[in-house]
Amino acid sequence: MRRKTRIPPPPLPQRDGVDPVRVRLPFGQEWATVRDHLVARLAAGDGVVDGMLEAGRIVGADGRPVARDAVYEPGMYVWFHRELRTEVRVPFPVEVVYRDEHIVVADKPHFLATTPRGSHVTETALARLRHGLGIPALSAAHRLDLLTAGLVLFTVRPEERGAYQSLFRDRRITKEYEAVARHDPAVALPRTVRSRIVKERGVLAAREVPGEPNAVSRIELLGHHGGRGRYRLLPATGQTHQLRVHMAASGLPILGDPLYPVVTGPRPADDFRRPLQLLARSLEFTDPVTGQDHRFVSGRELEAWSAYEDWDR
């Protein structure tokens, strides 16, 4: 069995809060040079890898540029910064609710991804906070959907990240959400919804299937007016899109949801109207590092409730 090698620290600094790409040259493959492997692996287009090598933009663990004819060494690490596409700026701020030497709690707006993924790289809460707060090692302990607003917990020290992630894994953190959906007096509330939810890779929407429940949500009505209801949602588990699926299955699809109960067409990247009316309202937990009891509350309001007529425009 091949021994696991320690990953060297990145020799390149972050750029706009985004880490450099790390590539490890695999064992069991035959390549003459590092260049040949990268051309095949990255599929970046004719001349792209050659141009990066000639410009010294691909470096080894020592920070020195990799030569165009550098011999392929299995297990070797190389780093580079990818050329980022121009992203539409999400015109809403990330608010810092709390910060100490261990954690940052941020209040994320709708339409902003939590961490770099797919086409969202610089326009993410993590990249903005790393750059704005000057904390290159900042990491997310969990994620909120791009369309969901509210509280996200970030960790400052890499060696402590696992302790905070375990809060979510072991269900030692209380998460409270708020949503706005139509009001239907025929739907008996409060209710606890239990079902089995699966989310297939490459499929936009999750779905409920027969089987042992893996998703549990409590739904409570906080108030209603004008045919709309304001709901308190308490997830006991953390399946992808769980609250959105359970609200739609209860006959109360969340306003502004492009996936549930039916998938609608994609919206323009610069259309920030009518956001999903789902908010991660509060987080409550005992800090696994300091032992301090925390409760944080989002200062955001859902437009379909607080600005009823404006949201409809």
C-alpha positions as semicolon CSV with decimal commas, in nm:
position;residue;x (nm);y (nm);z (nm)
1;M;0,000;0,000;0,000
2;R;0,137;0,340;-0,100
3;R;0,187;0,570;0,198
4;K;-0,014;0,888;0,197
5;T;0,216;1,185;0,147
6;R;0,174;1,517;0,318
7;I;0,036;1,789;0,091
8;P;0,282;2,080;0,078
9;P;0,148;2,430;0,148
10;P;0,057;2,625;-0,165
11;P;0,356;2,823;-0,296
12;L;0,128;3,080;-0,462
13;P;-0,081;3,336;-0,271
14;Q;-0,456;3,362;-0,310
15;R;-0,587;3,592;-0,579
16;D;-0,899;3,790;-0,488
17;G;-0,967;3,540;-0,210
18;V;-0,939;3,239;-0,444
19;D;-0,685;2,961;-0,387
20;P;-0,452;2,849;-0,664
21;V;-0,537;2,520;-0,835
22;R;-0,337;2,223;-0,706
23;V;-0,265;1,924;-0,930
24;R;-0,094;1,605;-0,817
25;L;0,069;1,395;-1,087
26;P;-0,080;1,046;-1,047
27;F;0,104;0,720;-1,002
28;G;0,057;0,438;-1,250
29;Q;0,060;0,660;-1,558
30;E;0,328;0,698;-1,823
31;W;0,403;1,052;-1,936
32;A;0,732;1,187;-2,064
33;T;0,689;1,536;-1,920
34;V;0,474;1,734;-1,677
35;R;0,364;1,939;-1,975
36;D;0,228;1,636;-2,162
37;H;0,020;1,527;-1,864
38;L;-0,125;1,875;-1,803
39;V;-0,220;1,918;-2,168
40;A;-0,416;1,594;-2,157
41;R;-0,562;1,643;-1,810
42;L;-0,670;2,004;-1,826
43;A;-0,802;2,005;-2,184
44;A;-0,754;2,380;-2,177
45;G;-0,723;2,431;-2,551
46;D;-0,438;2,456;-2,796
47;G;-0,135;2,636;-2,659
48;V;-0,285;2,729;-2,320
49;V;-0,065;2,505;-2,106
50;D;0,241;2,590;-2,315
51;G;0,172;2,958;-2,269
52;M;0,137;2,919;-1,893
53;L;0,462;2,723;-1,872
54;E;0,651;2,975;-2,083
55;A;0,519;3,258;-1,864
56;G;0,626;3,079;-1,545
57;R;0,269;3,055;-1,418
58;I;0,284;2,686;-1,327
59;V;0,506;2,623;-1,025
60;G;0,624;2,335;-0,812
61;A;0,619;2,299;-0,433
62;D;0,927;2,522;-0,404
63;G;0,751;2,803;-0,588
64;R;0,981;2,782;-0,888
65;P;0,833;2,773;-1,239
66;V;0,804;2,428;-1,393
67;A;1,012;2,399;-1,710
68;R;0,837;2,306;-2,033
69;D;1,049;1,990;-2,056
70;A;1,034;1,898;-1,687
71;V;1,032;1,519;-1,646
72;Y;0,709;1,362;-1,520
73;E;0,746;1,256;-1,154
74;P;0,453;1,058;-1,006
75;G;0,329;1,219;-0,685
76;M;0,466;1,562;-0,772
77;Y;0,245;1,864;-0,698
78;V;0,211;2,169;-0,921
79;W;0,007;2,485;-0,870
80;F;-0,129;2,759;-1,092
81;H;-0,398;3,025;-1,099
82;R;-0,669;2,957;-1,354
83;E;-0,792;3,236;-1,574
84;L;-1,129;3,332;-1,431
85;R;-1,426;3,429;-1,636
86;T;-1,585;3,764;-1,568
87;E;-1,867;3,704;-1,322
88;V;-2,178;3,916;-1,278
89;R;-2,139;4,109;-0,955
90;V;-2,401;4,023;-0,695
91;P;-2,495;4,376;-0,579
92;F;-2,560;4,291;-0,214
93;P;-2,311;4,290;0,074
94;V;-2,205;4,004;0,298
95;E;-2,257;4,126;0,652
96;V;-2,027;4,005;0,931
97;V;-2,244;3,925;1,235
98;Y;-1,965;3,799;1,460
99;R;-1,591;3,750;1,451
100;D;-1,332;3,618;1,693
101;E;-1,000;3,434;1,661
102;H;-1,177;3,107;1,584
103;I;-1,489;3,178;1,377
104;V;-1,663;3,429;1,152
105;V;-2,041;3,428;1,124
106;A;-2,164;3,601;0,809
107;D;-2,510;3,700;0,687
108;K;-2,512;3,597;0,320
109;P;-2,743;3,765;0,066
110;H;-2,957;3,584;-0,188
111;F;-2,789;3,498;-0,520
112;L;-2,437;3,472;-0,373
113;A;-2,277;3,127;-0,355
114;T;-2,116;3,027;-0,026
115;T;-1,796;2,875;-0,170
116;P;-1,634;2,856;-0,516
117;R;-1,811;2,602;-0,732
118;G;-1,877;2,575;-1,102
119;S;-1,914;2,918;-1,261
120;H;-1,917;3,096;-0,924
121;V;-1,562;3,157;-0,804
122;T;-1,485;3,516;-0,709
123;E;-1,853;3,600;-0,657
124;T;-1,881;3,388;-0,342
125;A;-1,913;3,470;0,024
126;L;-1,587;3,289;0,102
127;A;-1,380;3,478;-0,155
128;R;-1,528;3,812;-0,050
129;L;-1,463;3,748;0,319
130;R;-1,110;3,617;0,270
131;H;-1,023;3,925;0,068
132;G;-1,217;4,176;0,278
133;L;-1,115;4,048;0,622
134;G;-0,762;3,953;0,525
135;I;-0,799;3,591;0,643
136;P;-0,657;3,369;0,366
137;A;-0,717;3,048;0,565
138;L;-1,088;3,117;0,617
139;S;-1,306;2,813;0,535
140;A;-1,677;2,739;0,539
141;A;-1,797;2,491;0,805
142;H;-2,114;2,429;0,599
143;R;-2,294;2,571;0,295
144;L;-2,611;2,752;0,207
145;D;-2,762;2,724;-0,140
146;L;-2,681;3,013;-0,372
147;L;-3,050;3,114;-0,369
148;T;-3,087;3,101;0,011
149;A;-2,991;3,398;0,228
150;G;-2,883;3,401;0,589
151;L;-2,624;3,287;0,839
152;V;-2,314;3,088;0,747
153;L;-2,042;2,975;0,989
154;F;-1,679;3,008;0,876
155;T;-1,366;2,889;1,054
156;V;-1,045;3,091;1,088
157;R;-0,792;2,816;1,169
158;P;-0,761;2,513;0,940
159;E;-0,679;2,282;1,230
160;E;-1,011;2,371;1,399
161;R;-1,236;2,333;1,096
162;G;-1,319;1,969;1,169
163;A;-1,442;2,053;1,518
164;Y;-1,692;2,304;1,382
165;Q;-1,798;2,081;1,093
166;S;-1,879;1,811;1,347
167;L;-2,147;2,039;1,494
168;F;-2,346;1,994;1,174
169;R;-2,254;1,629;1,119
170;D;-2,348;1,529;1,476
171;R;-2,656;1,757;1,490
172;R;-2,521;1,959;1,781
173;I;-2,625;2,289;1,627
174;T;-2,978;2,432;1,613
175;K;-3,066;2,587;1,277
176;E;-3,382;2,790;1,230
177;Y;-3,505;2,905;0,890
178;E;-3,782;3,136;0,780
179;A;-3,980;3,117;0,458
180;V;-4,268;3,290;0,283
181;A;-4,517;3,082;0,086
182;R;-4,887;3,090;0,012
183;H;-5,116;3,046;0,309
184;D;-5,350;2,749;0,295
185;P;-5,570;2,702;0,605
186;A;-5,638;2,347;0,490
187;V;-5,275;2,249;0,558
188;A;-5,257;2,139;0,921
189;L;-4,969;2,308;1,105
190;P;-4,744;2,266;1,288
191;R;-4,631;1,945;1,123
192;T;-4,318;1,734;1,106
193;V;-4,235;1,601;0,760
194;R;-4,027;1,284;0,724
195;S;-3,922;1,143;0,388
196;R;-3,635;1,002;0,189
197;I;-3,475;1,259;-0,041
198;V;-3,222;1,184;-0,315
199;K;-3,026;1,434;-0,521
200;E;-2,865;1,291;-0,832
201;R;-2,551;1,445;-0,974
202;G;-2,629;1,656;-1,280
203;V;-3,001;1,679;-1,199
204;L;-3,118;2,020;-1,078
205;A;-3,397;1,913;-0,845
206;A;-3,390;1,665;-0,559
207;R;-3,682;1,424;-0,523
208;E;-3,859;1,215;-0,263
209;V;-3,846;0,838;-0,305
210;P;-3,983;0,543;-0,108
211;G;-3,762;0,415;0,171
212;E;-3,624;0,488;0,515
213;P;-3,653;0,864;0,586
214;N;-3,327;1,057;0,575
215;A;-3,483;1,404;0,595
216;V;-3,687;1,549;0,881
217;S;-3,829;1,903;0,895
218;R;-4,071;2,079;1,128
219;I;-4,295;2,345;0,972
220;E;-4,471;2,609;1,182
221;L;-4,691;2,902;1,079
222;L;-4,576;3,233;1,229
223;G;-4,846;3,449;1,070
224;H;-5,034;3,523;0,750
225;H;-5,186;3,809;0,554
226;G;-5,299;3,869;0,198
227;G;-5,293;3,502;0,113
228;R;-4,929;3,461;0,216
229;G;-4,786;3,284;0,515
230;R;-4,465;3,333;0,709
231;Y;-4,321;3,002;0,822
232;R;-4,064;2,887;1,077
233;L;-3,870;2,586;0,952
234;L;-3,660;2,361;1,176
235;P;-3,454;2,101;0,988
236;A;-3,338;1,807;1,198
237;T;-3,128;1,678;0,907
238;G;-2,938;1,842;0,623
239;Q;-3,028;1,688;0,288
240;T;-2,982;1,901;-0,025
241;H;-3,285;2,130;-0,081
242;Q;-3,462;1,955;0,208
243;L;-3,675;2,248;0,324
244;R;-3,771;2,342;-0,030
245;V;-3,873;1,984;-0,107
246;H;-4,073;1,945;0,215
247;M;-4,253;2,277;0,176
248;A;-4,352;2,192;-0,183
249;A;-4,461;1,843;-0,080
250;S;-4,682;2,000;0,188
251;G;-4,857;2,212;-0,076
252;L;-4,670;2,525;0,031
253;P;-4,393;2,586;-0,227
254;I;-4,165;2,868;-0,119
255;L;-4,217;3,186;-0,320
256;G;-3,949;3,250;-0,581
257;D;-3,842;2,885;-0,601
258;P;-3,735;2,796;-0,959
259;L;-3,719;2,421;-0,889
260;Y;-4,009;2,319;-0,668
261;P;-4,273;2,209;-0,737
262;V;-4,170;2,241;-1,105
263;V;-3,842;2,336;-1,272
264;T;-3,869;2,665;-1,459
265;G;-3,631;2,801;-1,722
266;P;-3,297;2,958;-1,624
267;R;-3,305;3,325;-1,533
268;P;-3,051;3,582;-1,657
269;A;-2,742;3,605;-1,435
270;D;-2,808;3,974;-1,370
271;D;-3,175;3,931;-1,272
272;F;-3,188;3,982;-0,896
273;R;-3,563;4,029;-0,867
274;R;-3,793;3,798;-0,673
275;P;-3,531;3,598;-0,478
276;L;-3,618;3,267;-0,318
277;Q;-3,804;3,355;0,001
278;L;-3,595;3,135;0,227
279;L;-3,369;3,268;0,503
280;A;-3,134;3,093;0,746
281;R;-3,257;3,300;1,039
282;S;-3,051;3,172;1,334
283;L;-2,769;2,946;1,448
284;E;-2,732;2,827;1,808
285;F;-2,451;2,608;1,940
286;T;-2,187;2,557;2,205
287;D;-1,846;2,643;2,064
288;P;-1,646;2,316;2,046
289;V;-1,317;2,503;2,092
290;T;-1,394;2,770;2,352
291;G;-1,700;2,619;2,523
292;Q;-1,890;2,947;2,477
293;D;-2,263;2,934;2,408
294;H;-2,355;3,121;2,090
295;R;-2,681;3,233;1,934
296;F;-2,671;3,440;1,618
297;V;-2,967;3,594;1,434
298;S;-2,981;3,726;1,079
299;G;-3,077;4,089;1,034
300;R;-3,229;4,029;0,691
301;E;-3,598;4,034;0,609
302;L;-3,782;3,841;0,340
303;E;-3,916;4,086;0,083
304;A;-4,239;3,899;0,010
305;W;-4,335;3,955;0,374
306;S;-4,176;4,287;0,470
307;A;-4,229;4,463;0,133
308;Y;-4,527;4,273;0,004
309;E;-4,613;4,491;-0,295
310;D;-4,253;4,564;-0,400
311;W;-4,167;4,195;-0,424
312;D;-4,455;4,135;-0,668
313;R;-4,330;4,387;-0,924
